[in-house]
Amino acid sequence: MGRIKDYHKKSYINPFFGGGKKGTGFRKYFGRKRGWRGKLLALLFLSVIFGLGYFIFFSPYFSIKKIEISGLEKINYDEMRAMVDDQIASRRFFIFSQDNIFIFDEEKLQELLNEEYSLEFLKIGKSLPGIIKISLEEKKPAIIWKTAGKFYLVGWDGAIIREISETGVSEYLGNQPGAKMAEVFDERNSVVQVKENILTTEEVRTINDLQNNLPRATGLGILNFTMTNKDDSTVKCLTREGWTAYFSLINDLNAQIVKLNAFMTEKNIEARKGLEYVDLRFEDRVYYK
């Protein structure tokens, strides 16, 4: 029996994929076989894409026209605004101007502001067509720290918030004993940096408790505090009577205040004349000179 030959072979090709000798699928649709209509459609398509890209990234419509900063208290507005303007004037990816709302890098700005300032909260948003919104909350100062001839505000976390002038210190001291912010002198005169942690949270809280509770419990006025060696957790409190009380920042503060009150009851104000110091750091007794 002879072999049957098929002289009419057929080729089955998916019209949406390439193949074949004459070109099919996308190539046929957009290629030269489409003729001038295909070329026109392709040209229109590319024109729309490029036009839309230009409108979004280069049109003045989306340029940054307004900067809104809310929450400032002590931070200088012009200083922070200058940082924002500097970034707007810079380029991103070496090509695109950050004056465009879509190109502006808010994450980079957030990083820069957090590096420069001590902030409790910071949020940066963008609003079309060209508004940058910065919302923040500054860290609240807890004590004033003096070292190496300079004054600093320290937050409740024990970190330096910022330097302040000597005349600016009076703004935080108040007029009534016990009502002002605690002022602490560093006898070591250590050089410090903004955001550096110089105290623990517990030490800051204890110093504030002394500032507020000692005058109420004993009637003593407080001039300032001094720390000589941070490692031994001792703070010296200079009273308005001219003598110094030594407190431990790690022992029970209320117990130390009770001992001081008992000492002052035993030694009236006349007997305390010429007193140099009272040491309350030891649990079993009070030492004085």
Protein Blocks (a to p, Z undefined) as FASTA:
>chain_A
ZZdddfbbcddddfkbgedjkogajllmmmmknommlmmmmmmmmmmmmmmmmmmmmgmk
lpcfbdcdehiaklcfklmmmmmmmmmmpcehhlacckbmklpcfklmmmmmmmmpccfb
dcdddddfbbccddddddddfbdcdeehiacdddfkopafbdcdfklmmmmnombehiac
cddddfklpacdehiafbdfklmmmmmmmmmmmmmmnopacfbdcdfblmlopacdddfk
opacdddfkbcfklmmmmmmmmmmmmcfklmgoiabdcfkbfkbccdZZ
